Amino acid sequence: MASQVDPIPNDRRGVIPYMAVAGCASAIEFYTKVFGATETFRIDQPDGRVGHAELSIGGNVIYLCDEFPDYGTVGPLSVGGTPVMLHLYVTDVDAVAQRAVDEGATILRPVETQFYGDRGGKLRDPFGHVWWLATHVEDVSPDDMRERARQLFGG
């Protein structure tokens, strides 16, 4: 008798970002150098493009592929930007942000300590994807967070 197959793989239970990028192999190298990603799986196409790759970053999985315009799969550089921001906690946001800049990222919002207890900043990687990088520096209760937000933004 065949064993029952779980319709949702145990290690894939959450939302998995699937990022199309122009130059996927270079993106994998960037994410490895900057974010400490580990490539866990990859299928290259005969023409050299990455058909599918899986990376682990901080214990979470992201999928990547090269652009395949014939299938409507294009990255943010091809469409003039992205409405999606990826959030990543790191142990030293200042060091990781600097490493990202050194590898070609652009700072969109400098790293600063935020009212909600994180130190964070926003950047665009060389492939057009936008990241919010953060290090948690203070535990703030929901009530205190709301009060700080009220003081900061008014209301």
C-alpha positions in Angstrom: 0.0 0.0 0.0 1.4 3.4 -1.0 2.0 6.0 1.7 -0.1 9.1 1.9 1.5 12.2 0.4 1.1 15.4 2.3 -0.5 17.9 -0.1 1.5 20.7 1.5 5.2 19.8 2.2 6.1 20.1 5.8 8.9 22.5 5.2 6.8 24.8 2.9 3.9 25.7 5.1 4.0 29.5 4.8 4.0 32.1 2.0 7.1 31.6 -0.2 8.3 34.6 -2.2 9.0 33.6 -5.8 11.2 36.3 -7.2 11.9 36.8 -10.9 15.2 38.6 -11.6 17.2 39.6 -14.7 20.5 37.8 -14.0 19.3 35.2 -11.5 22.8 33.6 -11.0 24.2 37.0 -10.0 21.2 37.6 -7.7 22.0 34.3 -6.0 25.6 35.4 -5.5 24.4 38.7 -4.1 22.0 37.2 -1.6 24.6 34.7 -0.5 27.3 37.4 0.1 25.0 40.0 1.6 22.3 38.0 3.5 24.1 34.8 4.2 21.7 32.8 1.9 22.4 29.2 1.2 21.4 27.8 -2.2 19.6 24.5 -1.5 18.3 23.6 -5.0 18.7 24.8 -8.6 17.7 23.8 -12.1 19.5 25.6 -15.0 17.9 25.8 -18.4 19.9 24.7 -21.5 20.3 28.4 -22.5 22.0 29.1 -19.1 19.1 30.8 -17.4 18.1 29.7 -14.0 14.7 27.9 -14.3 14.2 27.6 -10.6 16.4 28.0 -7.5 15.7 27.7 -3.8 17.6 29.7 -1.2 17.4 29.5 2.6 17.8 32.9 4.4 17.4 32.9 8.1 15.6 29.6 8.1 13.1 30.7 5.5 12.8 29.7 1.9 12.7 32.0 -1.2 12.4 30.9 -4.8 14.1 32.6 -7.6 14.2 32.3 -11.4 15.5 34.2 -14.4 13.1 36.3 -16.4 11.0 34.3 -18.9 9.1 37.1 -20.8 7.3 34.6 -23.0 5.6 33.3 -19.9 5.0 36.7 -18.4 7.7 36.2 -15.8 9.7 39.4 -15.5 11.5 41.1 -12.7 11.1 44.6 -11.3 13.8 46.1 -13.5 11.8 45.2 -16.6 8.5 46.7 -15.3 9.9 49.8 -13.6 9.7 48.8 -10.0 7.9 46.6 -7.5 5.1 47.1 -5.1 6.4 44.4 -2.8 9.0 44.9 0.0 10.7 41.9 1.6 11.4 42.1 5.3 14.5 40.4 6.7 15.7 40.4 10.3 19.5 40.2 10.7 21.8 40.3 13.7 23.6 43.5 12.6 21.5 45.7 10.3 24.2 48.4 9.9 26.8 45.8 8.7 24.4 44.0 6.4 23.2 47.3 4.9 26.7 48.4 4.3 27.6 45.0 2.7 24.6 45.4 0.5 25.7 48.9 -0.7 29.2 47.5 -1.2 27.7 44.9 -3.5 25.6 47.4 -5.5 22.4 48.0 -3.5 20.9 51.5 -3.3 19.8 52.8 0.1 16.2 54.1 -0.2 15.8 54.9 3.5 18.8 55.0 5.8 19.1 52.6 8.8 17.7 54.3 11.9 16.2 53.2 15.2 12.4 53.0 14.8 9.7 53.8 17.3 8.5 50.1 17.4 11.8 48.7 18.7 13.7 47.8 15.5 16.7 49.4 13.9 16.0 49.2 10.2 16.4 50.7 6.8 15.2 50.1 3.2 17.2 49.3 0.1 16.8 48.2 -3.5 19.1 45.4 -4.5 20.9 45.5 -7.9 18.1 43.4 -9.4 15.3 45.8 -8.4 13.8 44.0 -5.4 13.2 46.2 -2.3 14.2 45.0 1.1 13.5 46.3 4.6 16.4 45.1 6.8 16.1 45.2 10.6 17.6 44.2 13.9 15.3 44.1 16.9 16.8 46.3 19.6 14.0 46.9 22.1 10.9 45.0 23.2 8.0 47.5 23.0 4.5 46.6 24.2 1.6 47.2 21.8 0.2 50.0 23.9 3.6 51.7 24.1 4.0 51.2 20.3 0.7 52.9 19.7 1.5 55.8 21.9 4.9 56.3 20.3 3.2 56.2 16.9 0.7 58.8 18.0 3.4 61.1 19.3 5.5 60.6 16.1 2.7 60.9 13.5 0.1 63.0 15.5 -3.4 62.1 16.2 
